Amino acid sequence: MKDYFFGLRGAQLERVLTEYGRQYGSDKEAYARATMSKWKSGRTQMSGLVAKRLFSLLPELMPLDKKFELAGNLWRFFGPQSQHSYVIGPETSITEIESIVAARLSQVVLQYQVPDNLKKRFSWLAKGDVTLSERMLNHFRQQEKELVLDKLRSELPVLQRHMRESANFTKSMKQTLTLQKHTVEVWLDASGGATVREGSLKPAFFFRSAKSGTGISEGGWDNLGFFGIVGIIILILVLISR
């Protein structure tokens, strides 16, 4: 809120200072105008009383898009968190996995008991407008779910195509999608066909682990196992020593 206040310029700042003078007196307004640059630079510390008075004026004068921006920051800090794991096959319908994940996220997000301190902050931003407060809450609930689903729609078809094209040696892959405080871990099982289930795989050996901007992708030589790999290494060493 302090960053927003000190970022005000022109007519927006004028409205706040004028309203401050109207409610608390012209002398308080004059002091605020004279001290703004010092408050902003940190040379003078704004008192708690002055901060409370000035900041209490902001929600009523704040544009709606800015209220949503600040409410979004609050939601990301106080909102729910969850972690889910699914196993799918290279032929699993994206629509099906999307439907399952959406249902699970709806359960987490919509049934989340919003803490009183978050409710108070949303109510304060909405200036007591209950309808607006609920509108903001519902907006971020729905937005959070849609962001995760958008990731699924864009990422999983790529992994499935890669698995189909490298089916001879890639038996399993994993993609971890993390958005805000939600993590969805999706395992691709080469033998899974078109199935989908909750849970995870525990491959015996991974030959690759590459980080990307969206999570981690891993491929496995499950069919060789640990001793198979060791055998190959010993064979190579023997051939080199000859």
C-alpha positions in Angstrom: 0.0 0.0 0.0 2.9 2.4 0.8 4.4 1.7 -2.7 1.0 2.5 -4.3 0.7 5.7 -2.3 4.2 7.0 -3.2 3.6 6.0 -6.8 0.7 8.3 -7.2 1.1 11.3 -9.5 -0.8 14.3 -10.8 -4.6 14.2 -10.4 -4.6 10.9 -8.4 -2.3 12.3 -5.7 -4.1 15.6 -5.7 -7.4 13.8 -5.0 -6.0 12.0 -2.0 -4.3 15.1 -0.5 -7.4 17.2 -1.1 -9.6 14.6 0.6 -7.0 14.3 3.4 -7.3 18.1 4.0 -11.1 18.0 3.9 -11.3 15.3 6.6 -8.4 16.3 8.9 -7.8 20.0 8.3 -5.9 22.3 5.9 -2.9 22.4 8.2 -2.5 18.5 8.0 -2.9 18.7 4.2 -0.2 21.4 4.0 2.2 19.4 6.1 1.6 16.3 4.0 2.3 18.2 0.8 5.5 19.7 2.2 6.7 16.4 3.5 5.8 14.1 0.7 9.3 14.0 -0.9 10.9 13.4 2.5 8.5 10.5 3.3 9.2 9.0 -0.1 13.0 9.2 0.2 12.9 7.9 3.8 14.5 11.1 5.2 11.4 11.6 7.4 9.5 8.7 8.9 5.7 8.9 8.4 4.0 8.5 11.7 1.6 5.6 12.3 -1.4 8.0 12.7 -0.7 9.9 9.5 -0.1 6.6 7.6 -3.4 5.2 8.9 -5.3 8.3 7.9 -3.8 8.6 4.4 -4.0 5.0 3.5 -7.6 4.7 4.7 -8.5 7.1 1.9 -6.9 5.0 -0.8 -9.5 2.2 -1.4 -12.3 4.7 -2.1 -10.2 6.7 -4.6 -8.4 3.7 -6.1 -9.2 2.5 -9.7 -10.8 -1.0 -9.8 -8.0 -2.6 -11.7 -5.5 -1.5 -9.0 -7.7 -3.0 -6.3 -7.7 -6.3 -8.2 -3.9 -6.1 -8.5 -3.4 -5.5 -4.8 -6.0 -8.2 -4.0 -4.1 -10.6 -6.2 -0.9 -10.0 -4.2 -2.8 -10.8 -1.0 -4.3 -13.9 -2.5 -1.0 -15.2 -3.6 0.4 -14.7 -0.1 -2.6 -16.0 2.0 -4.3 -18.3 -0.5 -4.5 -22.1 -0.5 -1.7 -24.4 -1.5 -1.9 -28.0 -2.8 0.1 -30.8 -4.4 -1.3 -33.5 -6.8 0.2 -36.4 -8.7 -1.3 -38.3 -11.7 -0.1 -41.1 -13.9 -1.2 -41.0 -17.6 -0.4 -42.8 -20.8 0.8 -41.5 -24.1 -2.7 -41.8 -25.5 -4.6 -40.3 -22.6 -7.0 -37.6 -23.6 -5.9 -34.1 -22.5 -9.6 -33.3 -21.9 -9.9 -36.2 -19.5 -6.8 -35.3 -17.4 -7.9 -31.6 -17.5 -11.3 -32.5 -16.2 -9.9 -34.6 -13.3 -7.3 -31.9 -12.3 -10.0 -29.2 -12.6 -12.3 -31.1 -10.2 -9.5 -31.5 -7.7 -8.4 -27.9 -7.8 -12.0 -26.7 -7.5 -12.3 -28.9 -4.4 -9.1 -27.3 -2.9 -9.7 -23.7 -3.9 -13.5 -23.4 -3.6 -13.7 -25.2 -0.3 -10.8 -23.2 1.1 -11.7 -21.5 4.3 -10.6 -17.9 3.7 -8.7 -16.6 6.8 -10.3 -13.7 8.6 -7.3 -11.5 8.1 -7.6 -12.0 4.3 -11.3 -11.4 4.4 -10.7 -8.1 6.3 -8.1 -7.0 3.7 -10.4 -7.7 0.8 -13.3 -6.0 2.6 -11.0 -3.0 3.2 -10.0 -2.8 -0.4 -13.7 -3.1 -1.4 -14.5 -0.3 1.1 -17.1 -2.4 2.7 -18.8 -3.4 -0.6 -19.6 -7.1 0.1 -20.4 -7.8 -3.5 -17.1 -6.4 -4.7 -15.2 -8.3 -2.0 -16.8 -11.6 -3.1 -16.2 -10.8 -6.7 -12.5 -10.3 -6.1 -12.3 -13.5 -4.1 -14.1 -15.5 -6.8 -12.0 -14.0 -9.5 -8.8 -15.2 -8.0 -10.2 -18.6 -7.1 -11.2 -19.2 -10.7 -8.0 -17.6 -12.1 -5.8 -19.9 -10.1 -7.5 -23.0 -11.4 -7.4 -21.7 -15.1 -3.7 -21.0 -14.9 -2.9 -24.5 -14.0 -5.2 -26.0 -16.6 -3.7 -23.7 -19.3 -0.3 -25.2 -18.4 -1.6 -28.7 -18.8 -3.1 -28.0 -22.2 0.1 -26.6 -23.5 2.7 -28.9 -21.9 1.3 -32.4 -21.8 0.6 -32.9 -25.6 4.3 -32.1 -26.2 5.4 -34.8 -23.6 3.0 -37.3 -25.0 4.3 -36.8 -28.5 7.9 -37.2 -27.3 7.1 -40.4 -25.5 5.3 -41.9 -28.6 8.3 -40.9 -30.8 10.9 -42.4 -28.4 8.8 -45.4 -27.1 11.7 -47.9 -27.7 13.8 -46.4 -25.0 11.7 -44.0 -22.9 9.5 -45.9 -20.5 8.5 -43.0 -18.2 8.6 -39.3 -18.0 7.6 -36.7 -15.5 6.5 -33.1 -15.7 6.1 -30.9 -12.7 3.9 -27.8 -13.2 4.1 -25.2 -10.4 1.9 -22.2 -10.4 1.8 -19.9 -7.3 1.2 -22.3 -4.4 -0.1 -25.3 -6.5 2.0 -28.1 -7.8 0.7 -30.7 -10.3 3.0 -33.7 -10.9 2.2 -35.7 -14.1 3.9 -39.0 -14.8 3.7 -40.4 -18.3 3.9 -44.2 -18.4 4.7 -45.8 -21.8 2.5 -48.8 -20.9 -0.4 -46.7 -19.7 -2.2 -46.4 -23.0 -5.1 -44.0 -22.6 -5.5 -44.4 -18.8 -5.3 -41.9 -16.0 -5.1 -42.4 -12.3 -4.0 -40.5 -9.2 -0.6 -41.4 -7.8 3.0 -41.5 -9.0 5.6 -43.8 -10.5 8.9 -44.8 -9.0 11.2 -45.7 -11.9 14.3 -47.8 -11.0 16.7 -45.6 -13.0 16.6 -42.2 -14.8 19.0 -41.4 -17.6 18.0 -37.8 -17.9 16.9 -34.9 -15.7 16.5 -31.6 -17.4 15.1 -28.4 -15.8 12.9 -26.1 -17.8 10.9 -23.0 -17.1 7.8 -25.1 -16.4 9.2 -27.8 -14.2 11.3 -31.0 -14.6 11.2 -33.6 -17.3 12.7 -37.0 -16.7 13.1 -40.2 -18.8 13.9 -43.6 -17.6 15.5 -46.9 -18.7 13.3 -48.8 -16.3 13.7 -52.1 -18.3 17.5 -52.2 -17.7 17.5 -51.7 -14.0 20.5 -50.9 -11.9 22.4 -54.2 -12.4 21.9 -54.0 -16.2 23.5 -50.6 -16.2 26.4 -51.8 -14.1 26.9 -54.7 -16.4 27.2 -52.4 -19.4 29.7 -50.2 -17.6 31.9 -53.3 -16.7 31.7 -54.5 -20.3 32.9 -51.2 -21.6 35.8 -51.1 -19.1 36.8 -54.6 -20.2 36.8 -53.7 -23.8 38.8 -50.5 -23.2 41.5 -52.5 -21.2 42.2 -54.9 -24.1 
